Amino acid sequence: MNMASDDHLNESRIDGGVAYDGSFLKVIKDTVRLPNGKSATREYIPHPGAVVILPLFDDGRVLLERQFRYPLGRVFIEFPAGKIDPGEDPLACAKRELLEETGYTASDWQFVCKIHNAIAYSDEFLDIYLARGLTAGERKLDDEEFLDTFTASNDDLLTWVNKGEVTDVKTIIGAFWIEKILSGEWQPA
């Protein structure tokens, strides 16, 4: 794949600014110049980035969460994850989020990959980390955070993905990474 020849696809910002500034989300509305010289409007949500933790026990089980997600009005099965604070190192964020949400710490951390989960309307990225050498402890949930944790085999998780019972994209990607790691086909970066 030759990225040097992408000029015919690139859009450039002409002007724009903040269209909405909420307590959690901001929306940017820009005017851009298209490759053919015409202009168009682009709206997107800037995001500081987040981390996803794939907590893997020595016996091959994974640690998962069940959490209500308001925009879709239901409980989802997910891997632990959280937003990176301003100036925070992503690995430090992963360690903090694992402890806060699950009470677990890990002695072995490996960066797996970076994903962009909403490229049509956000610059959000997720850094995925594999956490092994897990030790249970006391979780420290935020005041507005309510979730249950449980363990499952990755095979069960993949079955739930196959049946459409797990639809969270970061969790689906994590389950496939775990499958490849356990089989020895892929290694974290």
TILUMFI-955708 format. One line per field, with one value per atom (N, C-alpha, C): residue number from 1; atom name; residue in three letters; z, y negated, x. Coordinates in Angstrom, 3 decimals, m for minus. Atoms other than C-alpha are relative to their C-alpha. Layout:
<nodes>
pos = (NUM,...)
site = (CA,...)
code = (ALA,...)
up = (Z,...)
north = (Y,...)
east = (X,...)
</nodes>
This chain:
<nodes>
pos = (1,1,1,2,2,2,3,3,3,4,4,4,5,5,5,6,6,6,7,7,7,8,8,8,9,9,9,10,10,10,11,11,11,12,12,12,13,13,13,14,14,14,15,15,15,16,16,16,17,17,17,18,18,18,19,19,19,20,20,20,21,21,21,22,22,22,23,23,23,24,24,24,25,25,25,26,26,26,27,27,27,28,28,28,29,29,29,30,30,30,31,31,31,32,32,32,33,33,33,34,34,34,35,35,35,36,36,36,37,37,37,38,38,38,39,39,39,40,40,40,41,41,41,42,42,42,43,43,43,44,44,44,45,45,45,46,46,46,47,47,47,48,48,48,49,49,49,50,50,50,51,51,51,52,52,52,53,53,53,54,54,54,55,55,55,56,56,56,57,57,57,58,58,58,59,59,59,60,60,60,61,61,61,62,62,62,63,63,63,64,64,64,65,65,65,66,66,66,67,67,67,68,68,68,69,69,69,70,70,70,71,71,71,72,72,72,73,73,73,74,74,74,75,75,75,76,76,76,77,77,77,78,78,78,79,79,79,80,80,80,81,81,81,82,82,82,83,83,83,84,84,84,85,85,85,86,86,86,87,87,87,88,88,88,89,89,89,90,90,90,91,91,91,92,92,92,93,93,93,94,94,94,95,95,95,96,96,96,97,97,97,98,98,98,99,99,99,100,100,100,101,101,101,102,102,102,103,103,103,104,104,104,105,105,105,106,106,106,107,107,107,108,108,108,109,109,109,110,110,110,111,111,111,112,112,112,113,113,113,114,114,114,115,115,115,116,116,116,117,117,117,118,118,118,119,119,119,120,120,120,121,121,121,122,122,122,123,123,123,124,124,124,125,125,125,126,126,126,127,127,127,128,128,128,129,129,129,130,130,130,131,131,131,132,132,132,133,133,133,134,134,134,135,135,135,136,136,136,137,137,137,138,138,138,139,139,139,140,140,140,141,141,141,142,142,142,143,143,143,144,144,144,145,145,145,146,146,146,147,147,147,148,148,148,149,149,149,150,150,150,151,151,151,152,152,152,153,153,153,154,154,154,155,155,155,156,156,156,157,157,157,158,158,158,159,159,159,160,160,160,161,161,161,162,162,162,163,163,163,164,164,164,165,165,165,166,166,166,167,167,167,168,168,168,169,169,169,170,170,170,171,171,171,172,172,172,173,173,173,174,174,174,175,175,175,176,176,176,177,177,177,178,178,178,179,179,179,180,180,180,181,181,181,182,182,182,183,183,183,184,184,184,185,185,185,186,186,186,187,187,187,188,188,188,189,189,189)
site = (N,CA,C,N,CA,C,N,CA,C,N,CA,C,N,CA,C,N,CA,C,N,CA,C,N,CA,C,N,CA,C,N,CA,C,N,CA,C,N,CA,C,N,CA,C,N,CA,C,N,CA,C,N,CA,C,N,CA,C,N,CA,C,N,CA,C,N,CA,C,N,CA,C,N,CA,C,N,CA,C,N,CA,C,N,CA,C,N,CA,C,N,CA,C,N,CA,C,N,CA,C,N,CA,C,N,CA,C,N,CA,C,N,CA,C,N,CA,C,N,CA,C,N,CA,C,N,CA,C,N,CA,C,N,CA,C,N,CA,C,N,CA,C,N,CA,C,N,CA,C,N,CA,C,N,CA,C,N,CA,C,N,CA,C,N,CA,C,N,CA,C,N,CA,C,N,CA,C,N,CA,C,N,CA,C,N,CA,C,N,CA,C,N,CA,C,N,CA,C,N,CA,C,N,CA,C,N,CA,C,N,CA,C,N,CA,C,N,CA,C,N,CA,C,N,CA,C,N,CA,C,N,CA,C,N,CA,C,N,CA,C,N,CA,C,N,CA,C,N,CA,C,N,CA,C,N,CA,C,N,CA,C,N,CA,C,N,CA,C,N,CA,C,N,CA,C,N,CA,C,N,CA,C,N,CA,C,N,CA,C,N,CA,C,N,CA,C,N,CA,C,N,CA,C,N,CA,C,N,CA,C,N,CA,C,N,CA,C,N,CA,C,N,CA,C,N,CA,C,N,CA,C,N,CA,C,N,CA,C,N,CA,C,N,CA,C,N,CA,C,N,CA,C,N,CA,C,N,CA,C,N,CA,C,N,CA,C,N,CA,C,N,CA,C,N,CA,C,N,CA,C,N,CA,C,N,CA,C,N,CA,C,N,CA,C,N,CA,C,N,CA,C,N,CA,C,N,CA,C,N,CA,C,N,CA,C,N,CA,C,N,CA,C,N,CA,C,N,CA,C,N,CA,C,N,CA,C,N,CA,C,N,CA,C,N,CA,C,N,CA,C,N,CA,C,N,CA,C,N,CA,C,N,CA,C,N,CA,C,N,CA,C,N,CA,C,N,CA,C,N,CA,C,N,CA,C,N,CA,C,N,CA,C,N,CA,C,N,CA,C,N,CA,C,N,CA,C,N,CA,C,N,CA,C,N,CA,C,N,CA,C,N,CA,C,N,CA,C,N,CA,C,N,CA,C,N,CA,C,N,CA,C,N,CA,C,N,CA,C,N,CA,C,N,CA,C,N,CA,C,N,CA,C,N,CA,C,N,CA,C,N,CA,C,N,CA,C,N,CA,C,N,CA,C,N,CA,C,N,CA,C,N,CA,C,N,CA,C,N,CA,C,N,CA,C,N,CA,C,N,CA,C,N,CA,C,N,CA,C,N,CA,C,N,CA,C,N,CA,C,N,CA,C,N,CA,C,N,CA,C,N,CA,C,N,CA,C,N,CA,C,N,CA,C,N,CA,C,N,CA,C)
code = (MET,MET,MET,ASN,ASN,ASN,MET,MET,MET,ALA,ALA,ALA,SER,SER,SER,ASP,ASP,ASP,ASP,ASP,ASP,HIS,HIS,HIS,LEU,LEU,LEU,ASN,ASN,ASN,GLU,GLU,GLU,SER,SER,SER,ARG,ARG,ARG,ILE,ILE,ILE,ASP,ASP,ASP,GLY,GLY,GLY,GLY,GLY,GLY,VAL,VAL,VAL,ALA,ALA,ALA,TYR,TYR,TYR,ASP,ASP,ASP,GLY,GLY,GLY,SER,SER,SER,PHE,PHE,PHE,LEU,LEU,LEU,LYS,LYS,LYS,VAL,VAL,VAL,ILE,ILE,ILE,LYS,LYS,LYS,ASP,ASP,ASP,THR,THR,THR,VAL,VAL,VAL,ARG,ARG,ARG,LEU,LEU,LEU,PRO,PRO,PRO,ASN,ASN,ASN,GLY,GLY,GLY,LYS,LYS,LYS,SER,SER,SER,ALA,ALA,ALA,THR,THR,THR,ARG,ARG,ARG,GLU,GLU,GLU,TYR,TYR,TYR,ILE,ILE,ILE,PRO,PRO,PRO,HIS,HIS,HIS,PRO,PRO,PRO,GLY,GLY,GLY,ALA,ALA,ALA,VAL,VAL,VAL,VAL,VAL,VAL,ILE,ILE,ILE,LEU,LEU,LEU,PRO,PRO,PRO,LEU,LEU,LEU,PHE,PHE,PHE,ASP,ASP,ASP,ASP,ASP,ASP,GLY,GLY,GLY,ARG,ARG,ARG,VAL,VAL,VAL,LEU,LEU,LEU,LEU,LEU,LEU,GLU,GLU,GLU,ARG,ARG,ARG,GLN,GLN,GLN,PHE,PHE,PHE,ARG,ARG,ARG,TYR,TYR,TYR,PRO,PRO,PRO,LEU,LEU,LEU,GLY,GLY,GLY,ARG,ARG,ARG,VAL,VAL,VAL,PHE,PHE,PHE,ILE,ILE,ILE,GLU,GLU,GLU,PHE,PHE,PHE,PRO,PRO,PRO,ALA,ALA,ALA,GLY,GLY,GLY,LYS,LYS,LYS,ILE,ILE,ILE,ASP,ASP,ASP,PRO,PRO,PRO,GLY,GLY,GLY,GLU,GLU,GLU,ASP,ASP,ASP,PRO,PRO,PRO,LEU,LEU,LEU,ALA,ALA,ALA,CYS,CYS,CYS,ALA,ALA,ALA,LYS,LYS,LYS,ARG,ARG,ARG,GLU,GLU,GLU,LEU,LEU,LEU,LEU,LEU,LEU,GLU,GLU,GLU,GLU,GLU,GLU,THR,THR,THR,GLY,GLY,GLY,TYR,TYR,TYR,THR,THR,THR,ALA,ALA,ALA,SER,SER,SER,ASP,ASP,ASP,TRP,TRP,TRP,GLN,GLN,GLN,PHE,PHE,PHE,VAL,VAL,VAL,CYS,CYS,CYS,LYS,LYS,LYS,ILE,ILE,ILE,HIS,HIS,HIS,ASN,ASN,ASN,ALA,ALA,ALA,ILE,ILE,ILE,ALA,ALA,ALA,TYR,TYR,TYR,SER,SER,SER,ASP,ASP,ASP,GLU,GLU,GLU,PHE,PHE,PHE,LEU,LEU,LEU,ASP,ASP,ASP,ILE,ILE,ILE,TYR,TYR,TYR,LEU,LEU,LEU,ALA,ALA,ALA,ARG,ARG,ARG,GLY,GLY,GLY,LEU,LEU,LEU,THR,THR,THR,ALA,ALA,ALA,GLY,GLY,GLY,GLU,GLU,GLU,ARG,ARG,ARG,LYS,LYS,LYS,LEU,LEU,LEU,ASP,ASP,ASP,ASP,ASP,ASP,GLU,GLU,GLU,GLU,GLU,GLU,PHE,PHE,PHE,LEU,LEU,LEU,ASP,ASP,ASP,THR,THR,THR,PHE,PHE,PHE,THR,THR,THR,ALA,ALA,ALA,SER,SER,SER,ASN,ASN,ASN,ASP,ASP,ASP,ASP,ASP,ASP,LEU,LEU,LEU,LEU,LEU,LEU,THR,THR,THR,TRP,TRP,TRP,VAL,VAL,VAL,ASN,ASN,ASN,LYS,LYS,LYS,GLY,GLY,GLY,GLU,GLU,GLU,VAL,VAL,VAL,THR,THR,THR,ASP,ASP,ASP,VAL,VAL,VAL,LYS,LYS,LYS,THR,THR,THR,ILE,ILE,ILE,ILE,ILE,ILE,GLY,GLY,GLY,ALA,ALA,ALA,PHE,PHE,PHE,TRP,TRP,TRP,ILE,ILE,ILE,GLU,GLU,GLU,LYS,LYS,LYS,ILE,ILE,ILE,LEU,LEU,LEU,SER,SER,SER,GLY,GLY,GLY,GLU,GLU,GLU,TRP,TRP,TRP,GLN,GLN,GLN,PRO,PRO,PRO,ALA,ALA,ALA)
up = (0.000,0.000,0.000,0.142,m1.114,0.501,m0.584,1.162,m0.653,0.606,m0.819,m1.081,1.100,m3.515,0.468,m0.530,m1.241,m0.203,0.171,m2.249,m0.673,0.710,m4.522,0.890,m0.948,m1.428,1.146,m1.176,1.116,m0.067,m0.183,2.404,0.895,m0.839,3.931,0.617,m0.746,6.537,m0.542,0.412,5.352,1.229,m1.247,8.561,0.788,m0.828,11.324,1.468,m1.441,15.045,0.767,m0.908,17.984,m0.286,0.233,17.182,1.274,m1.277,20.610,1.007,m1.049,23.872,1.273,m1.174,26.516,1.111,m1.128,29.826,m0.297,0.355,28.269,m1.471,1.434,24.490,m0.604,0.793,22.073,m1.448,1.424,18.414,m0.779,0.879,15.801,m1.357,1.341,12.534,m0.857,0.872,9.828,m1.437,1.451,6.188,m0.557,0.568,4.124,m1.514,1.452,0.610,m0.402,0.498,m1.211,m1.061,1.019,m3.605,m1.360,1.284,m6.559,0.042,m0.136,m5.243,0.575,m0.598,m4.012,1.519,m1.464,m0.353,0.553,m0.700,2.141,1.493,m1.453,5.824,0.635,m0.772,8.263,1.479,m1.441,11.836,0.665,m0.703,14.340,1.483,m1.445,18.024,0.342,m0.443,19.312,1.304,m1.176,21.966,0.427,m0.460,24.157,m0.143,0.099,23.538,1.238,m1.087,25.732,m0.073,m0.044,26.714,0.175,m0.200,26.647,0.623,m0.662,28.940,m0.284,0.206,28.006,1.158,m1.168,31.445,m0.231,0.339,30.789,1.173,m1.094,33.592,m0.549,0.403,33.507,m0.613,0.518,32.803,m1.307,1.275,29.664,0.126,m0.187,31.192,m0.129,0.076,30.664,1.022,m0.942,33.052,m0.802,0.757,31.702,0.943,m0.755,32.818,m0.649,0.484,32.501,0.470,m0.332,32.327,m0.853,0.713,31.389,m0.812,0.883,28.433,m0.430,0.166,28.330,m1.455,1.368,24.587,m0.638,0.576,23.741,0.982,m0.962,26.913,0.443,m0.436,27.865,0.565,m0.580,29.615,m1.091,0.954,27.547,0.733,m0.468,28.117,m0.687,0.521,27.721,0.725,m0.703,28.486,0.755,m0.711,31.060,m0.932,0.853,29.454,0.683,m0.554,30.185,m0.765,0.677,28.937,0.617,m0.442,29.122,0.502,m0.555,31.387,m0.686,0.628,30.067,0.567,m0.402,30.148,0.547,m0.580,31.326,m1.026,0.842,29.881,m0.203,0.237,28.210,0.858,m0.838,30.106,1.445,m1.357,33.409,0.108,0.031,32.432,0.054,0.011,31.696,1.393,m1.357,35.105,0.971,m0.864,36.830,m0.240,0.324,34.995,0.434,m0.434,35.665,1.503,m1.456,39.391,0.402,m0.380,39.624,m0.300,0.427,37.689,0.508,m0.331,38.697,1.326,m1.200,41.731,m0.286,0.358,39.843,m0.355,0.500,39.270,m0.839,0.865,36.732,0.085,m0.059,36.835,m1.390,1.357,33.050,m0.937,0.911,30.612,m1.361,1.362,26.828,m0.855,0.961,24.236,m1.127,1.057,21.687,m1.320,1.223,19.127,0.304,m0.059,18.513,m1.000,0.917,16.994,m0.021,0.148,15.708,m0.215,m0.035,16.520,m0.613,0.518,15.030,m1.024,0.913,12.068,m0.806,0.774,10.380,0.779,m0.768,13.264,1.248,m1.161,15.866,m0.271,0.089,16.202,1.143,m1.124,19.166,m0.429,0.173,19.426,1.305,m1.171,21.793,m0.076,m0.127,22.892,0.786,m0.631,23.723,0.653,m0.773,26.405,0.489,m0.578,27.411,1.412,m1.407,31.202,0.505,m0.566,32.735,1.392,m1.379,36.185,0.891,m0.694,37.656,1.478,m1.438,41.389,0.401,m0.418,42.920,1.132,m1.068,45.152,0.093,m0.189,46.039,m1.100,1.072,43.206,0.589,m0.428,43.398,m1.062,1.023,41.166,0.226,m0.078,40.360,0.551,m0.606,42.060,m0.967,0.985,38.817,m0.805,0.750,37.767,0.722,m0.539,38.289,m0.994,0.896,36.824,0.801,m0.563,37.551,m0.758,0.668,36.804,0.093,m0.006,35.909,m0.895,0.863,34.278,m0.946,0.999,31.188,m0.816,0.942,28.786,m1.243,1.236,25.595,m1.042,0.911,23.702,0.240,m0.300,25.523,m0.535,0.502,24.683,m1.519,1.462,21.003,m0.424,0.276,21.067,0.152,m0.198,22.455,m1.135,1.153,19.672,m1.207,1.133,17.090,0.043,m0.163,18.490,0.037,m0.060,18.526,1.396,m1.388,22.320,0.504,m0.274,22.491,m1.293,1.198,20.065,0.165,m0.237,21.640,m0.813,0.953,19.027,0.682,m0.660,21.454,0.611,m0.603,23.121,m1.077,1.107,19.810,m0.497,0.452,18.641,1.041,m1.075,22.025,0.040,m0.016,21.869,m1.122,1.114,18.451,0.248,m0.361,19.664,1.004,m1.012,22.713,m0.668,0.710,20.421,m0.718,0.746,18.252,0.943,m0.976,21.286,0.639,m0.637,22.971,m0.949,0.984,19.741,m0.400,0.365,19.346,m1.375,1.345,15.924,m0.003,m0.088,17.004,1.342,m1.233,19.587,0.097,m0.140,21.034,m0.524,0.588,19.541,0.846)
north = (1.170,0.000,m1.231,1.193,m3.292,m1.208,1.150,m6.150,m1.313,1.228,m8.732,m0.517,0.398,m8.815,m0.353,0.287,m9.812,m1.444,1.403,m13.505,m0.157,0.089,m12.865,0.331,m0.322,m11.800,m1.008,0.871,m14.461,m1.180,1.189,m17.170,m0.956,0.973,m20.407,m0.969,0.899,m22.650,m1.416,1.406,m26.091,m0.860,0.701,m27.335,0.826,m0.714,m26.299,m0.255,0.160,m25.911,0.873,m0.784,m24.587,m0.266,0.103,m23.893,0.280,m0.344,m22.456,0.303,m0.224,m22.466,0.445,m0.549,m20.154,0.301,m0.316,m18.953,1.186,m1.159,m15.718,m0.026,m0.030,m16.050,m1.395,1.224,m18.816,0.428,m0.275,m18.947,m1.141,0.957,m20.681,0.039,0.103,m21.927,m0.821,0.631,m22.730,m0.013,0.010,m23.727,0.490,m0.582,m21.716,m0.149,m0.026,m21.838,1.450,m1.369,m18.563,0.137,m0.213,m17.000,m0.610,0.572,m18.318,m1.521,1.453,m21.917,m0.557,0.455,m22.148,0.027,m0.009,m22.703,0.835,m0.798,m20.645,m0.256,0.133,m20.606,1.338,m1.199,m18.108,m0.297,0.110,m17.627,1.220,m1.128,m15.527,m0.309,0.095,m14.881,0.251,m0.249,m15.409,0.806,m0.879,m12.880,0.163,m0.100,m12.605,1.395,m1.373,m8.866,0.795,m0.895,m5.870,1.251,m1.276,m2.521,1.133,m1.231,1.016,0.994,m0.991,3.709,1.381,m1.404,7.406,0.788,m0.711,9.041,1.516,m1.417,12.620,0.771,m0.851,15.167,1.112,m1.066,17.933,1.193,m1.151,20.511,m0.310,0.356,18.643,m0.724,0.767,17.027,m1.494,1.444,13.316,m0.644,0.774,10.697,m0.997,0.846,8.880,m0.817,0.841,6.250,0.020,0.248,5.767,m1.406,1.395,2.091,m0.542,0.654,0.102,m1.152,1.085,m2.204,m0.786,0.824,m5.043,m0.234,0.291,m5.918,1.144,m1.143,m2.389,0.634,m0.404,m1.843,1.451,m1.388,1.561,0.298,m0.464,3.485,0.684,m0.592,4.463,0.782,m0.727,7.024,m0.640,0.725,5.280,0.399,m0.013,5.441,m1.325,1.270,2.815,m1.037,1.070,m0.533,m1.335,1.328,m4.212,m1.082,1.176,m7.698,m0.414,0.493,m9.012,m1.429,1.351,m12.067,m0.884,0.908,m15.181,0.228,m0.201,m14.542,1.378,m1.326,m10.949,0.947,m1.038,m8.182,1.102,m1.027,m5.554,1.261,m1.186,m2.632,m0.293,0.389,m4.487,m0.033,0.017,m5.019,1.422,m1.397,m1.294,0.614,m0.540,m0.359,m0.595,0.672,m2.933,0.528,m0.455,m1.844,1.443,m1.393,1.869,0.062,0.007,1.187,m0.622,0.688,m1.292,0.837,m0.686,0.793,1.426,m1.423,4.334,0.366,m0.324,4.174,0.806,m0.818,6.164,m0.874,0.545,5.287,1.094,m0.960,6.958,m0.234,0.116,7.699,m0.054,m0.049,8.047,m0.752,0.825,5.396,m0.015,0.072,5.492,m0.808,0.747,2.998,0.950,m0.884,4.846,m0.760,0.777,2.254,m1.252,1.203,m1.069,0.200,m0.039,m1.168,m1.357,1.198,m4.025,0.504,m0.670,m3.046,m0.783,0.786,m5.868,m1.020,0.886,m7.305,m0.945,0.871,m8.844,m1.246,1.145,m11.206,m0.330,0.330,m11.237,0.331,m0.316,m11.310,0.930,m0.888,m8.904,1.185,m1.206,m6.174,0.778,m0.869,m3.241,0.761,m0.806,m1.798,1.252,m1.265,1.878,0.610,m0.616,3.519,1.378,m1.323,7.160,m0.049,m0.003,7.559,1.440,m1.351,10.793,m0.102,0.009,11.825,m0.757,0.737,10.677,0.366,m0.166,10.180,m0.784,0.640,9.436,m0.980,0.995,6.419,m0.698,0.741,3.799,m1.045,0.971,1.806,m1.350,1.380,m1.966,m0.717,0.572,m2.860,m1.486,1.403,m6.499,m0.058,0.162,m7.888,0.289,m0.190,m7.691,1.276,m1.217,m4.262,1.215,m1.200,m1.058,1.124,m1.116,2.236,1.261,m1.315,5.943,0.572,m0.703,7.985,1.502,m1.451,11.677,0.566,m0.655,14.183,0.954,m0.932,16.286,0.521,m0.468,18.387,m0.876,0.770,16.600,0.700,m0.727,19.365,m0.398,0.458,18.363,m1.414,1.367,14.720,m0.009,m0.071,15.589,0.547,m0.502,17.580,m1.120,1.131,14.513,m1.007,0.873,12.430,0.582,m0.670,14.989,m0.068,0.036,14.962,m1.419,1.377,11.153,m0.472,0.391,11.040,m0.981,0.988,9.070,m0.783,0.833,6.145,m1.174,1.084,3.718,0.244,m0.205,3.203,0.247,m0.199,2.937,1.390,m1.331,6.172,1.077,m0.957,8.000,0.062,0.025,6.880,0.661,m0.612,7.851,1.507,m1.451,11.305,0.681,m0.583,11.956,m0.073,0.079,10.730,1.093,m1.037,13.028,1.375,m1.282,15.945,0.225,m0.116,15.274,0.118,m0.073,14.755,1.384,m1.322,17.976,1.112,m1.025,19.943,m0.132,0.234,18.465,m0.617,0.568,16.997,m1.446,1.410,13.348,m0.262,0.488,11.632,m1.502,1.458,8.175,m0.713,0.810,5.407,0.008)
east = (0.857,0.000,0.901,m0.812,1.549,m0.780,0.691,0.451,0.415,m0.499,2.485,m0.941,0.878,m0.182,m1.414,1.335,m3.098,m0.457,0.375,m3.141,m1.358,1.278,m6.122,m1.204,1.068,m8.130,m0.101,m0.082,m7.097,m0.954,0.815,m9.410,0.789,m0.704,m8.087,m1.007,0.880,m9.715,0.114,0.051,m10.802,m0.255,0.311,m12.432,m0.999,0.965,m14.771,0.251,m0.152,m14.998,m0.966,0.830,m16.949,m1.476,1.440,m20.612,m0.783,0.641,m21.461,1.092,m0.996,m19.506,m0.716,0.662,m20.966,0.990,m0.884,m19.590,0.901,m0.819,m18.277,0.408,m0.273,m18.527,m0.032,m0.064,m17.682,m0.206,0.170,m18.722,0.644,m0.658,m16.583,m0.701,0.595,m18.096,0.963,m0.984,m15.561,m0.485,0.138,m15.690,1.323,m1.219,m13.206,0.000,m0.156,m11.848,0.183,m0.051,m12.454,1.097,m1.035,m9.927,m0.347,0.399,m11.980,m0.123,0.030,m11.752,m1.285,1.259,m15.354,0.131,m0.030,m16.164,m1.155,1.016,m18.165,0.132,m0.002,m19.034,0.340,m0.352,m17.511,m0.241,0.227,m18.709,0.629,m0.608,m16.795,0.131,m0.151,m16.311,1.463,m1.375,m12.759,m0.014,m0.052,m11.735,1.453,m1.392,m8.622,0.614,m0.486,m8.327,m0.366,0.368,m8.944,0.871,m0.713,m7.500,m0.996,0.762,m8.857,0.967,m0.840,m7.510,m0.558,0.357,m7.552,0.601,m0.529,m7.157,m0.092,m0.074,m6.019,0.593,m0.478,m5.736,0.884,m0.929,m3.117,m0.725,0.756,m5.849,m0.745,0.625,m7.009,m1.327,1.240,m10.089,0.300,m0.120,m10.704,m0.924,0.802,m12.067,m0.821,0.929,m15.116,m0.875,0.926,m17.599,m1.370,1.360,m21.334,m0.341,0.247,m22.269,m1.139,1.090,m25.382,0.573,m0.427,m24.763,m1.228,1.186,m27.274,m0.420,0.460,m27.233,m0.792,0.719,m28.433,m0.984,1.009,m30.462,0.072,m0.096,m29.070,1.386,m1.259,m26.321,0.826,m0.935,m23.271,1.075,m1.177,m20.530,1.195,m1.148,m17.175,1.272,m1.272,m13.502,0.110,m0.211,m12.427,0.632,m0.501,m11.700,m0.232,0.229,m11.486,0.718,m0.524,m10.712,1.335,m1.304,m7.162,m0.176,0.054,m6.893,1.042,m0.977,m5.077,1.407,m1.382,m1.323,0.326,m0.209,m1.761,0.606,m0.580,0.397,m1.043,1.020,m1.852,0.179,m0.202,m0.247,m0.381,0.398,m0.686,m1.521,1.466,m4.329,m0.553,0.470,m4.747,0.119,m0.194,m3.315,m1.017,0.970,m5.542,m1.404,1.354,m8.691,m0.238,0.172,m8.113,m0.245,0.165,m7.732,m1.333,1.235,m10.613,m1.237,1.222,m13.129,m0.111,0.070,m12.182,0.661,m0.758,m9.882,1.258,m1.170,m7.239,1.199,m1.256,m3.609,0.635,m0.678,m1.340,1.504,m1.464,2.392,0.622,m0.536,2.792,m0.944,0.785,1.561,0.674,m0.519,1.964,m0.961,0.801,0.763,m0.384,0.494,m1.386,m0.122,0.187,m2.501,m0.800,0.835,m4.226,m1.134,1.128,m7.712,m0.681,0.824,m9.852,m1.425,1.300,m13.404,m1.160,1.125,m15.474,0.502,m0.723,m13.533,m0.890,0.885,m16.577,m0.412,0.489,m17.422,0.808,m0.815,m14.624,1.461,m1.425,m10.844,0.425,m0.288,m11.108,0.864,m0.794,m8.499,m0.032,m0.082,m8.189,1.316,m1.210,m4.855,m0.376,0.370,m5.345,1.235,m1.077,m3.191,m0.423,0.181,m2.860,0.553,m0.415,m2.687,0.006,m0.133,m1.372,0.608,m0.493,m0.216,m0.964,1.060,m3.514,m0.085,0.191,m3.979,m1.239,1.252,m7.384,0.258,m0.058,m7.893,m1.335,1.240,m10.464,m0.149,0.213,m11.972,m0.377,0.230,m12.411,m0.826,0.875,m15.359,m0.228,0.399,m16.113,m1.414,1.329,m19.232,m1.145,1.063,m21.240,0.181,m0.321,m19.929,m0.586,0.624,m21.908,0.241,m0.262,m20.725,0.274,m0.312,m20.376,1.185,m1.095,m17.262,m0.246,0.105,m17.092,1.090,m0.985,m14.779,m0.716,0.535,m15.399,1.170,m1.018,m13.438,m0.080,0.055,m12.462,m0.868,0.898,m14.296,m1.452,1.364,m17.508,m0.213,0.116,m16.838,m0.172,0.131,m16.366,m1.363,1.354,m19.635,m1.018,0.922,m21.421,0.133,m0.205,m19.858,m0.735,0.616,m21.023,m1.517,1.460,m24.587,m0.552,0.455,m24.720,m0.330,0.258,m24.884,1.051,m1.029,m21.621,0.188,m0.084,m21.630,0.956,m0.940,m19.150,1.270,m1.091,m16.420,1.344,m1.294,m13.481,0.085,0.027,m14.537,0.109,m0.111,m14.963,1.441,m1.394,m11.517,0.901,m0.786,m10.058,m0.138,0.226,m11.635,0.774,m0.757,m10.081,1.506,m1.417,m6.690,0.359,m0.263,m6.908,0.054,0.012,m7.798,1.334,m1.256,m4.731,1.200,m1.098,m2.457,0.047,0.039,m3.612,0.430,m0.398,m3.072,1.460,m1.388,0.414,0.172,m0.094,m0.436,0.467,m0.367,m0.034,0.643,m0.602,2.105,m0.245,0.159,1.495,1.256,m1.088,3.655,1.271)
</nodes>
